[in-house]
């Protein structure tokens, strides 16, 4: 017991639906707190909210360029302008990626990338527009808060005006990237020049005001500690209290390969036990988030499966053409089939449910799986 905190007192609060404090969250990270008991509490919350469902979607990624003005030392994806590995996709390549997505039954395209300092704002807007014009049923989940902040710099427009431009071009929702760790002690060391935590929240809060649903993330397992992680989760929880616009939270395990940060600090990938403990604690702390995602690309397939008993209710999707985490050493497959995804969920005893980006059930034509329609919103309790 630490300062009157014990697993029993935390369990009583969880069972009663009461909110956990920062100190209680930090306590749950102690090695001597049994992980299986933390998992059981997280699973209780998970099943209150999502029953026995395990959600997935059929999606693809578009990273239109890896050339980036920022030099975040945890990133293995970015390239300099003159590096041989640097690239920029043409309009034709972008539309071809959209066609491939539609032909394979994708409901979502996840669009993020580098901040190319020689590309004008209109180029980024055009990425959305040409895809939306050609494939109006494909949901475009695009541009992190860091990218929106860059667009703000390029145009001298306020965030709301930038987001309105993107909505007009076909934006459907926003990913949660760029959050990393909010606390300045850590953020200033791993990504000192890009959008700070206040800007990240301003962008997401403004998006929520405009009716744009967004996700949230946390990059863990590098130089941060338990306090920084719980502080991060509480800031997200407070924003959700204000605006209610976050759909899902995705804890992202740091992949050290090919990153400057790992070379500087001799860092290793987080252990499976750290992955699962962080998943469970995230579910317990974020009582006002409906969904917690186990991103199989970063966690690995077996850990993502296991996470469905540690608070997660979603394992993302087929994820065609993911580059960012594979460049950082992810050894997971570059795409999973729908059959694989459904089998992975079923093997855990969960019921696989295909959802779209906005967590509505997707109905497929059995005779033509690339033909689909949107059904009812998934049921969320608690």
C-alpha atoms as one frame of an Amber mdcrd trajectory, in Angstrom:
protein
   0.000   0.000   0.000   1.288   3.492  -0.898  -0.213   6.523   0.826  -3.483
   4.711   1.516  -3.649   3.370  -2.050  -4.013  -0.356  -2.593  -5.280  -2.600
  -5.344  -8.361  -3.273  -3.204  -9.242   0.424  -2.923  -8.719   0.838  -6.662
 -10.844  -2.242  -7.383 -13.679  -0.824  -5.274 -13.575   2.423  -7.249 -13.551
   0.612 -10.598 -16.423  -1.643  -9.588 -18.425   1.418  -8.488 -17.608   3.338
 -11.663 -15.558   5.963  -9.817 -12.685   7.861 -11.432  -9.074   6.967 -10.640
  -6.571   9.619  -9.575  -3.076  10.333 -10.872  -1.505   8.685  -7.817  -3.651
   5.590  -8.290  -2.636   5.358 -11.934   1.057   5.619 -11.039   0.565   2.961
  -8.349  -0.786   0.514 -10.961   2.542   0.755 -12.824   4.460  -0.696  -9.859
   6.008  -4.065 -10.700   4.658  -5.606  -7.500   1.038  -4.852  -8.454  -0.153
  -8.138 -10.030  -0.733  -7.591 -13.737  -3.418 -10.270 -13.931  -5.486  -8.393
 -11.342  -5.049  -5.080 -13.166  -6.102  -6.898 -16.346  -9.244  -8.253 -14.690
 -10.290  -4.730 -13.687  -9.589  -3.397 -17.175 -11.572  -6.245 -18.680 -14.503
  -5.397 -16.404 -14.555  -1.841 -17.783 -14.021  -3.062 -21.329 -16.984  -5.447
 -21.170 -19.226  -2.838 -19.558 -18.572  -0.614 -22.543 -18.237  -3.070 -25.426
 -19.505  -6.435 -24.304 -17.751  -9.306 -26.050 -17.183  -7.483 -29.346 -13.768
  -7.201 -30.973 -13.808  -4.465 -33.595 -11.754  -4.164 -36.775 -11.906  -2.247
 -40.019 -10.657  -2.635 -43.571  -8.272   0.215 -44.141  -5.183   1.408 -45.943
  -2.501   3.991 -45.193  -1.273   6.810 -47.401   2.047   8.461 -46.524   2.305
  10.848 -49.477   5.826  11.998 -48.580   8.476  11.133 -46.033  10.409  14.392
 -46.483   9.994  16.383 -43.294  11.090  19.737 -41.935  11.182  18.319 -38.398
  13.907  16.042 -37.052  12.180  14.251 -34.171  14.761  11.889 -32.757  12.281
   9.062 -32.172  11.294   8.916 -35.872  12.795   6.501 -38.413  10.379   7.450
 -41.221  11.432  11.019 -42.080  13.984  11.857 -44.757  15.869  14.958 -45.858
  15.148  16.547 -49.217  18.273  15.164 -50.902  18.307  11.719 -49.300  17.948
   8.875 -51.797  15.175   7.359 -49.682  13.115  10.562 -49.751   9.999  10.495
 -51.910   6.904  12.460 -52.892   3.884  10.755 -54.427   2.313  12.245 -57.544
  -1.414  12.896 -57.923  -1.612   9.827 -60.137   0.042   7.642 -57.505  -2.287
   8.989 -54.818  -5.392   8.286 -56.901  -4.037   4.827 -57.769  -3.689   4.123
 -54.030  -7.320   5.164 -53.596  -8.402   2.868 -56.412  -6.517  -0.021 -54.841
  -8.240   0.704 -51.528 -11.717   0.724 -53.044 -11.036  -2.413 -55.097 -10.029
  -4.187 -51.884 -13.137  -3.120 -49.991 -11.455  -0.543 -47.746 -13.784   1.800
 -45.890 -10.975   4.079 -44.627  -7.743   5.693 -45.776  -5.409   6.898 -43.002
  -3.412   9.864 -44.341  -0.308  11.171 -42.561   3.263  11.887 -43.601   6.190
  14.239 -43.537   5.945  18.026 -43.545   7.592  18.786 -46.866   8.902  22.350
 -46.613   8.805  22.893 -50.379   5.152  21.869 -50.760   2.500  24.526 -50.471
  -0.591  24.168 -48.314  -2.658  23.588 -51.447  -0.744  20.376 -52.152  -1.878
  18.873 -48.850  -5.472  20.002 -49.389  -5.346  18.592 -52.927  -4.380  15.152
 -51.563  -7.775  15.036 -49.882  -9.712  16.631 -52.711  -8.563  14.328 -55.507
  -9.257  11.250 -53.368 -12.670  12.452 -52.225 -13.716  13.455 -55.731 -12.694
  10.076 -57.158 -13.864   7.881 -54.246 -16.596   9.696 -52.274 -17.480   6.659
 -50.129 -13.879   6.200 -48.882 -13.536   7.815 -45.444 -10.455  10.038 -45.298
  -8.927  10.100 -41.815  -6.185  12.603 -42.249  -3.552  14.904 -40.839  -2.395
  14.916 -37.245  -2.461  17.998 -35.019   1.227  18.519 -35.839   0.399  18.689
 -39.539  -2.535  21.036 -38.896  -0.151  23.271 -36.934   2.212  23.269 -39.938
  -0.667  24.261 -42.229  -1.459  27.058 -39.790   2.156  28.249 -40.132   2.086
  28.027 -43.945  -1.173  29.929 -44.375  -1.265  32.222 -41.313  -4.876  31.058
 -40.956  -6.397  30.103 -37.593  -6.867  26.410 -36.842 -10.632  26.566 -37.372
 -10.223  27.981 -40.870  -7.631  25.347 -41.797  -9.923  22.562 -40.583 -12.850
  24.061 -42.492 -10.737  24.024 -45.668  -9.930  20.370 -45.092 -13.561  19.491
 -44.406 -14.549  21.155 -47.665 -11.910  19.065 -49.462 -13.256  15.799 -48.050
 -11.763  15.247 -44.595 -13.802  12.741 -42.591 -11.966  12.548 -39.253  -8.509
  12.945 -37.730  -5.938  10.495 -36.340  -4.379  11.004 -32.929  -0.714  11.113
 -33.858   1.724  13.763 -32.694   0.659  13.455 -29.063   3.810  11.486 -28.107
   4.128  12.471 -24.397   2.559  15.767 -23.335   4.756  16.598 -20.340   7.432
  19.155 -21.237  10.148  17.248 -19.384   9.893  14.546 -22.021   8.457  16.364
 -25.027  11.268  18.914 -25.133  13.783  16.074 -25.387  12.123  13.956 -28.079
  10.394  16.503 -30.351  11.287  19.987 -29.176  10.463  21.904 -32.350   7.074
  20.548 -33.331   3.614  21.424 -32.005   3.552  21.518 -28.202   0.896  19.888
 -26.066  -1.204  23.076 -25.823  -1.355  23.264 -29.618  -2.227  19.565 -29.880
  -5.209  20.105 -27.583  -6.213  23.323 -29.338  -6.354  21.509 -32.673  -8.346
  18.572 -31.333 -10.673  20.795 -29.306 -11.353  22.926 -32.384 -11.969  19.811
 -34.477 -14.469  18.555 -31.910 -16.255  21.918 -31.969 -16.609  21.545 -35.746
 -18.020  18.037 -35.359 -14.838  16.268 -36.483 -14.216  13.062 -34.546 -10.585
  12.403 -33.635  -8.424   9.732 -32.051  -5.773  10.091 -29.352  -2.430   8.366
 -28.846   0.508   8.065 -26.447   4.033   7.002 -27.398   5.478   5.065 -24.461
   8.522   2.987 -23.638  11.319   5.476 -24.341  12.558   8.086 -21.812   9.268
   8.738 -20.010   8.206   7.217 -16.688   4.915   6.163 -15.086   4.131   9.697
 -13.903   4.476  11.094 -17.440   2.184   8.400 -18.851  -0.553   8.936 -16.275
  -0.266  12.717 -16.620  -0.765  12.222 -20.379  -3.864  10.069 -19.866  -5.415
  12.507 -17.405  -4.944  15.421 -19.822  -6.772  13.413 -22.481  -9.529  12.536
 -20.015  -9.972  16.211 -19.104 -10.238  17.208 -22.773 -12.805  14.472 -23.343
 -14.834  15.845 -20.423 -14.898  19.210 -22.213 -15.620  18.207 -25.798 -16.437
  14.488 -26.024 -14.933  14.235 -29.499 -12.347  11.488 -29.021 -13.409   8.113
 -30.418 -10.589   5.824 -29.405  -7.251   5.831 -27.609  -4.237   4.015 -29.053
  -1.184   3.365 -26.846   1.810   3.220 -29.217   4.857   1.199 -28.204   8.133
   2.909 -29.104  10.035   1.068 -31.843  13.718   1.945 -31.448  15.307   0.579
 -34.625  16.808   3.227 -36.918  15.950   6.101 -34.538  18.384   8.672 -33.135
  16.736   8.461 -29.725  17.528   4.761 -29.369  21.137   5.334 -30.439  21.547
   8.191 -27.950  20.006   6.365 -24.987  20.561   2.683 -25.874  16.823   2.073
 -25.701  15.063  -1.231 -26.283  11.510  -1.948 -27.368   9.052  -2.120 -24.438
   8.409  -5.608 -23.093   5.154  -7.439 -23.714   4.358  -7.056 -20.010   4.784
  -3.266 -20.302   2.563  -3.261 -23.408  -0.197  -5.141 -21.621   0.069  -3.156
 -18.388  -0.130   0.111 -20.330  -3.165  -1.158 -22.244  -4.951  -2.129 -19.038
  -4.094   1.078 -17.177  -5.209   3.162 -20.165  -8.606   1.455 -20.065  -8.920
   2.141 -16.347  -7.844   5.798 -16.479  -9.800   6.812 -19.600 -13.255   6.169
 -18.209 -14.863   8.576 -20.711 -13.353   6.970 -23.833 -15.549   4.375 -25.525
 -12.760   2.474 -27.245  -9.154   1.397 -26.631  -7.236   0.075 -29.629  -4.476
  -2.544 -29.661  -2.586  -1.556 -32.805  -1.258  -4.892 -34.032   1.322  -3.281
 -36.342   3.255  -2.007 -33.315   2.385  -4.573 -30.660   2.700  -7.690 -32.761
  -0.193 -10.002 -33.538   0.018 -12.200 -30.426   0.235  -9.238 -28.022  -2.658
  -7.488 -29.787  -4.732 -10.637 -29.395  -3.875 -10.865 -25.706  -4.725  -7.175
 -25.268  -8.376  -8.000 -25.984  -8.404  -9.388 -22.421  -6.478  -6.390 -21.030
  -8.917  -3.588 -21.832  -8.685  -3.287 -25.618 -11.796  -3.783 -27.754 -10.326
  -2.993 -31.193  -7.245  -4.269 -33.058  -7.372  -1.802 -35.972  -7.635  -3.331
 -39.411  -6.002  -4.747 -42.489  -3.594  -1.739 -42.638  -2.301  -1.849 -46.207
   0.873   0.173 -46.954   1.871   1.167 -43.408   5.409   2.621 -43.552   6.094
   4.689 -40.437   6.413   1.879 -37.884   7.897  -0.623 -40.305  10.697   1.872
 -40.990  11.293   1.878 -37.230  11.723  -1.870 -37.111   8.217  -3.319 -36.841
   8.402  -6.931 -38.040   4.661  -7.489 -38.308   3.128  -8.285 -41.726   2.479
  -5.310 -44.015  -1.168  -6.290 -44.422  -3.560  -8.815 -42.882  -6.508 -10.350
 -44.703 -10.029  -9.987 -43.371 -10.040 -13.719 -42.710  -6.865 -13.362 -40.621
  -8.288 -10.452 -38.627 -11.551 -12.247 -37.893  -9.699 -15.426 -36.918  -7.374
 -13.519 -34.589 -10.343 -11.984 -32.785 -12.342 -15.227 -32.672  -9.397 -17.138
 -31.210  -9.622 -14.899 -28.115 -13.290 -15.775 -27.610 -14.438 -12.353 -28.804
 -17.030 -11.750 -31.511 -15.471 -10.003 -34.535 -17.409  -6.946 -35.719 -16.384
  -4.914 -38.745 -16.865  -1.195 -38.127 -16.233   1.919 -40.160 -14.100   4.825
 -38.951 -17.011   6.310 -36.985 -17.776   3.002 -35.243 -20.818   2.063 -37.282
 -21.334  -1.560 -38.281 -20.350  -2.356 -41.859 -22.607  -4.640 -43.873 -20.879
  -6.584 -46.676 -22.396  -8.201 -49.759 -21.343 -11.880 -49.423 -21.257 -12.221
 -53.211 -19.094  -9.101 -53.612 -17.061  -8.274 -50.488 -15.838  -4.983 -51.988
 -19.458  -3.756 -51.917 -20.497  -2.511 -48.486 -22.916  -0.239 -46.680 -23.000
   1.387 -43.267 -25.276  -0.065 -40.623 -26.108   0.970 -37.057 -23.745   2.583
 -34.561 -22.012  -0.054 -32.461 -23.613  -0.360 -29.036 -21.542   1.203 -26.264
 -22.518   0.796 -22.641 -21.241   2.302 -19.446
